[in-house]
Amino acid sequence: MLRLDRSYSCGQLARSTCAAFSLVLLSVSSLLVTSCAGVDATSVESVVADTPAGPLLGKTEDGVAIYSGIPYALAPVGERRWMPPEPVPDWQEQREAMAFGPACPQPESRSQSIYATELGAVSEDCLSLNVWAPEGVRDAPVFVWIHGGSLTTGAGSQPMYDGARLAREQGLVVVTLNYRLGVLGYLAHPGLSAESEQGISGNYGLMDQILALEWVERNIGAFGGNSENVTVAGESAGALSVVLLMTSPKARGLFDKAIAQSAYMVTMGALKDEANGLPSAESVGSDLAERMGVDDIDALRAMPADKLVRLSGKAGFFPFAVIDDVYLTDQMVATFDKGEQAPVPVLAGFNEGEIRSLRFLLPPIPKQDAYEMAIRNGYGELADTFLSLYPSDSLESSMLATTRDAMYGWTAERLAASQALQGFPSFFYLFDHGYPAADRAGLHAFHASEIPYVFGTASEAVAPWPEIPDTDEERDLSRAMMAYWASFARDGRPVAEGAAEWPSYGERATGMVFAERPQSWPMLARDRFALHEEVVCRRRGASDIPWNWNVGVLSPPLPPKDSKCQ
């Protein structure tokens, strides 16, 4: 339950508590304030949540109770590095939850990237979560957000993920969380598998997410949330994480709905064997250790976290989930085909300009003749269909669209189609909204550009992010998207008062387009989805070809038609 505590002024707090208040009140992750100078002279009203884990001291702001930096797992350091997360023991004394916890170790942001951000403190002791709850709420729907960043960067404390408006205006209890990233979150290695009772390694970041959801299930009622009405949501690698949670038997029953924004259901490696054209995850880990000049797991555990991150990045380590037969038992798409995924409603979509801000995913643009020849060599009898959808007379646009559709578009519609086939409410969308600063930069509807509209945090989308204008049109679109997302979290159907009806996905493949305003669109992207579904099916049948990264001009010859691919 929630209870109001007495007010505190900066002078009444210990030095560390004062710093915590400073950080929360600024609400800008790029500023680290460690003295009373940054705190308003007026008192701050505090609030206490009596959770099953122990009492938490938070604060209230404009009708929202905020609890930041709540630890859900012990620090994964020393012998606990590359081990399943261990829950924090319950506590009796009041624990402060006034400041975001450190971000997990990760590379520094590239200054030229629009996604560059200052995360503040970084530490291996990073497994914490944050809660925003409307004051006095009871049995509210719970919205658990998993941040993106290629499983390599990001944190639940980023200002764009601030849950205050969703809590205040939509009545949600919002949770954001940190999970282990990069080599610290996804390293598989024979030495680590040998230590495990289950004989597995890798997937530590996924294990963290599952433990965080277990913490939510046990404790969220104390914040006014309904543990039987939890929506797990995320964008990019966060949406990938949502799909992994949907397919993991270890996450079953921990959430009731799923939102996947720009997910990518790409090929996964198996722990011990080569599969689908990929080496075993253990062999990748062994090779990485060798390239870093390390002989055994003890030496890896002794290496400072920042050095591990730096060296693994130089060695080209790409973190990803692993089929370990415990947390993940098959390829994501295969789990959906077998109907073994979480039986929950889904809302899934992608952005028109995904690759405009991710051009490193785009191969060099060839001459027109070379493009057509590569497509005919790669796609065989499907080449004419491919070229009709991605013509050679607009090469850059076609190549941007090919990579977008093969990864994000196909995944989003596959999720909607798979859940609809199982009889669960499914909703599909395309975000095609541009605004002057983004369009001038050639970034119309770029990857992640929908996030400030979903959270109502346009003011937090600061440079180098293209500035969102403060206009009625932008505010109206954001209000509609917040309402759609919140109503889906509430009862499984996206509804926004005064905005277009969002039909469920079905035989007519209807989706919603978010451009200047929301508009339903029959047969949205259907021809493109059908093409990529055929390609993925054939490659899966061949069993020795990955199916998502090698598309368009990079495509190897397509395997023969398979009777299963209808």
N, C-alpha and C positions, 0 to 999 in steps of 0.2 A: 504494500500500500504506500501511498504518498503522504508525507506530512511536511508542513512548512516548519522550518527552523528559524532561529533568530537571525536578524540581519547582521552582516559583518562589514566593517570598513577596512580599507587597506591597512591602516595602522594597527588594527586588532589581529591581523593575521601573521603567522610566521612567514619568514622570507620566502620559502618555497611555495607556500600557499598564495602569497601575493603574486608571485610570478605566474602561477597558474591562472589566477583571475585576470591578470593582464593579457595573457594569451587568448583566453576565451572571449573577453570583451572586445578585443580587436577583431576577432574572427577573420584574420588574414594569415594564412599559413606561411606567407613569405616573411613575416616579421616575428622575431623572437624577442619578446620583452621579458626582462628578468629583474625588473625593479618596480617600485610603486609608481614611478613617474607616468606610466601609461594607463593608470586606472583613474576613472572619474572619481572626484572627491565624494560624491554621494555614495550612500551605502548600497550594497548589492543584496537582494533578497535571496536567501538560500532555501533549499528544499531537500528533504531526505526521502529516499526510497528504501523501505525495509524489504529487501529481496531475500529469497531463500539462501543466497550465497552470503549475505551480510548487508548491513546498512551502508548506503551510499549517499554522500553529500554532493548535491548538484546545485544548480541555480535556476531561477525563473527569469524569463525575459519575454515581455509582451505576450503573456498568456501561454508560454511554452516552457515546460521543465526540460532542462538540458543536463545530461550526464555525459561527460567526456572521459576518454582514456580508461575505461573499465577493463581490467585484465580478465581475460577468459581462460588463459593458459599460462603455465609457468614459462619463464624465459627459456627459449630453446638454445641454450648456450652450453659450452663444455660437452659433457657426455650426452646432453639432450639435443645437441645439434644433429640433424638428420635422424631424429626419432619421432614417433607419433607424439602429438602434443599432449601434455598432461594438464588436467584441469587445475585451476588455482584452488587450494583448499578454502573452505568457507572461513569467514572471519567474523569476529564478535564486535570489535571496535569499529566505529564509524570510519569509512574510507572515503577520502576526497575523490571526487570525479569532476574536477573543475577545469582540467586542461587536457587537450588531446595527447594521446600517447605518441611516442616516437614512430616514425615511418620505418618499415622494414628496410634492411640494406639493399641498395640499388644503385645503378650508375647515375651520375649527375645528368641533369637535363641538358640536352643540346640547346644552346642559347638561341639558335636560329629556328627552332621548332615552335610552332604555335602551341604545342602542348607543354612547353617548358614551364616549370613551376618550382618555387622554393618550398620545400616540405618541412623545413625546420629541423628539429632533432631527428637523427637516424640512429637506430640501435637494433641489435638482434633481439633485445627484450621489447618486442613490438606487437605482441599478440593481444590487442585490445580492441574494444568496440565502443561505439558512441550511440546514445539514445536521445531522441527528441520526442516529447510526449505532450499533447494538450493538457493543460492543468485540469484536474478533476475528471478526466475521462475514465470510462470503464468499458472493458470488452471491445476496445477499438481494434480495427484491422491493423496488422503489423506488416511493414514494408521493409524488408532487409535488402540493402543495396551492397553489391560486390563491385568494387572498383575495377576499371580496366587498366591497360598498360602492358599488354603482351606477356603477362605473367612475369614481368621484369621490373616494372616501375609502378608508382602510384601509391595512394593511401586513402583510407576512409575519411581522413581529416581535410581533404582538399575542399576549399571554399565552395566550389561548384556543387558539391554534394551536401551542402548544408540542408538539413531536414526541417528547418523551422517553419517554412511556409506550407509545406505539405502537412505538417502537424497542425498548424494554426488554422489554415483555411480549408483543409480537406479532412481533418479529424483522424489522420493516421498516426500511429506510433512508428517512427522511422529509426532504423538501425543501420549504421555503417560499420565496416570492420576492416581490420588489417589481416593479411595472411602472408606466409613466407613466400618470397619471390626468387626468381632466377635460380642460380645453382644451389642456394640454401633451401629452396622450396621444392625443387623438382629433380635433384640429382639421384639417379639410380646407379648402383655400383655393386659388384659381387660381394665386396667386403661388407657393405651395409646390409645386403640381403642375408648374408650369413649370420649377422647379429640378430635378425628379426625372428621372432617365434613363428611368424607366418612365412618366412623365407622371401620377403619382398622389400623393395626400396623404391624411392621416388614418391610422387603424389603427396608430399608433405604439405604443400599449400592446400590441396584439396582436403586433407585430413583436418587442417586448421579450420577451414570453412565449415566442415561438418561439426566440429566441436563447438564453434561459435553458434551454430543453429541449435545444438543441444542446450547451450547456455540460454539462448533465447527461449526455448521451449520451457525450461525450468523457471526462469526468472521474469519473463516479460510481463506477467500479470501484475507484478508489483509496480509497474509503470503505467498500468491501465490498459495494457495490450491483451489481446485474446490469443493465447497460444494455439488455439485450434483454427485460427484464421491468419496464417502467415504466408505472405507472398515473398518469394525470393526473386530478386531482379538484378540486372547488371547490363553493362555495355561493353562491347569488344571482348577483351579477355574476361571481363566480369560476366558477360553473356555466355561466353564459352564455359565459364565455371557453372553457370546456371544449367547448361545442357549436361555437363558432367555430373552435376548433382542429380539431375533427372534420371541419369542412367546408372548411378551408383547405388547398389543395394544397401550400402552403409548409410545413405541419406534418406532412405525410404521412411515416409511418415513425418519428416521434420518440416515440411512445408506443404501448402495447400493450393498454391497457384504459382505460375512462373512467368516472368517477363524477360525476354531476351532481345536486347537492342544491338543489332550488328554482331550477332554470334557467327562463329565459323566452325562448322562441323567437319574439320579436316582429318586426315589420316593420322592415327596414333601408332607409335611403336609398341611392340610387345616387350615385356621385361627381359626375357631370356632368349627369345628366338627372333630370327628375321621374319618379317611379315609385311605384306603389301608393299614390297620394294624398300622397306626401311630396315636398318640394322637393329639389333636388340638394344634396349635402353641401357642394360648393364655394359655392353661393349662400348657404347657411347661414353658412359661414365668412366670406364677404364682408360679409354683413349684420352679423355679430357685430363684425367689425373696425370697421365704420362706426359702430355704436352705442358702441364704446369710444373713438371719436375718433381712430382710427389709419388712416393712409393706405396703408402698404405693409408688407411682411414684415420689412424691416430695422427699422422702428419697433416691430413686435411683438417681434422678437428682443431689442431693447434694453430692453423693459419688464421690470422686476423680476418674478420668478415669483409672489410673493405678490400683487402688484397685478393680474397677469393672472388669477389665480384669483379674486380678489375681484370684479373688473369683469366677468368672464365669467359669474360666478354672478348678479350683479345684472342682467345682460342676459338671463338665462334660458337660457344655453347648456346643452344636455343632451348629454353625451358618449355616442357610440354608434359601433359599427362601421359601415363603409361598404363597399358593393359597388364595388370598384375594378378588378375583372377581373384582378387579380394575386394578392392575398392572399385575397380573397373574390370568387367569380365569380357568385354567385346568392344569392337569399334562402336562409336556412338550411333552411327546410322544403322548398324546391324541390330543394336538393342532396340531401336525404334521399330525396325521391321518385324522383330519377334514380339512386339507388344509388351516388352518387359520394362518399359520406362515408367516413371512416376505417373500415376493416374490423376493428372491435374489439368485444369484449364490453362491455356497458354496464350500469351500476347507476344507476337514476334514480328520484327520488321528490320528494315535496313534503310540506308540513306542513298539518295541519288548520286551524290558526289563522293562516296566513300574513298576512292583512290586518289582524288585530287589532293588530299593532304597526306597520302601514303604512297608517294610516287616511287619509293624504294621497292615496292611490290611490282612495279611495272617494268617489263623488259624494254630494251632499246626499241624505238619505233623504226621498222624497216621501210624500204621503198614499197610502193603499192604492189608491184609484181611479186616481190619477195614475200610480202604478206599473204597474198592469195595462194602462192605456191606452198607456203608453210601450212596454211589452213587445209589445203587439199591433201597434203601429205599426212597431216595429223588426224583429220576428221573423216577421211574417206567419203563414204556415201552420205554422211551428214554435213559435208562441207557446204553444199548449196544452202541448206537451212542455216548453217552458221553464218555464211556471208550475207544472207538476207537480213539477219538480225544485227550483225556487226560488219557493215559493208567497208570495202577498201577505199571508198572515195571520201571517207572521214576517219582517217587512220587513228588519230589520237583519241577521238571520242569513242571509237569502236574498241580500242584496246583498254581504255579506262573502264568501259562498260563490261567488257569480257571478264576482267579480273574481279570487278565488283560483283557481277552476277554469279560467277563460279564459286565465290567464297561466301559472300554475305547474303545475296539475294536467294540463291539456292537453299542455303541453310535456313533462312527465315521461313520460306514457304514450305520447306520440308518439315519443319517443326509444326507449323499450322496444319499441314496436310496429315501428318502422322497422328497428331492428337485428335483431329476431326474424325479420322478413320476409326479411332478407338472410342468415339462417341463423346469426347470431351469438348466443351466450348473452346473455340480457337479463333483468334483474331489476328489479322495480317495487315501490315502497313508499309508505306513508303514515305519517308521524310524527304520532301523535295522543296524545302523552303530556303530561300536566299534572302540576303539583306545587303545593303550597299557595300559595307566594308569587306564582307566575305566575297561578294561577287566581283568587286574590283580586284581582289587578290587572286581571282581564278579559283575560288574555293566554295562555289555554290553547293550548299547542302553537304558539307564535308563530314568526314568521319567524326562522330561524337558531337556534332553541332546541335543535335536535338536535346542534349542533356540539360542545358540551362532552361529550356522551355518546360521540361518535365519537372524540374525541381523549383522553378520560379526563381532562379538565381542569376538572371541576366546581368545584374549589377556586379556579380563576382567574376564574370567572364571578361577579364582584363587582359591588356596587352602582355604577350604577343598574340593572344586570341583576338580575332577580328571583333571590333566593338559592336555590340548589338544596340541599335538605336532605341531610345526610350520613347516609343510611340504607342498610340492606341492599338494599332494593328499588331505590333509585337506582343503587347500585353494581352490582347485578346487571344492570340494563338497560344500563348503560354498558359493562360487560364483554362482554355479548352483542353490542352494536353494534360495539365495537372488533374483536371476533373476526370478525363477518360482513364488515366492510370490509377487514380485513387478509387474510382468506382469499380474498376476491375479488381483491385485489391480487396475491396469491400465485399463484393458479391459475385465476382467472376464475369461481369459484363461491363464493357467500357461505355459509359454514358456521360455526356456533358450537356448541361442545360443550355438551350439556345444554339447548339451546334448540331451538325449532321449526325444522323443515326449511323452507327457503326455495325454493319451486318456481320454475322459470323462467317467464317470461312467454310466453303462447301463446294459442291460440284462446279459452281460458276466462279470459284476461286476469287470471291469478292474481297477486296481490301480497302483500306482507307489511305488516301493521299493527303499529306500535310504540306500544302504549298502556302498560298496566301491565307487560306483557311482550310479546315478539314472538309474533305469531300470523298464520298464512297466511290469506288471505281471497279466495276465488274471486270472479271478476267484480268486483273492487274498482274502484269509480268508473266502471264501463264505460258506463252510460247517460249520464253527464255528459260523458265524453270523446266519445261519438258525436255528441252535440249540438254541441259546440264544433268538432269536426272538420268537420261539415257547414257551420257558419258560416264557418270559415276557408277552406274550399274554395271556397265561393261568392264570398267577397270576393276571394280570389286570382284567380278567374276574371274578375271584373269589372275588375281591374287598376288601379282608381283609388281603392281604399278600404284603409286600414290595417286589420289584423284583430285586434288584441289590446287596445288601450287603450280603444276605443269599444264597450264591451259593456254589457249590461243596459239600464238606463234611458238610457244615452248612445248606444245603437245607432242608426245611421241605418237607413233601410229596407233590408232584406236583399235582395240581388240575386236574380233568378229562379233557380229550380232548374237546376242544370247536370248534364248527363248524366255528367260526369266525377266528380261528387260522389256516389258510391254507397257 
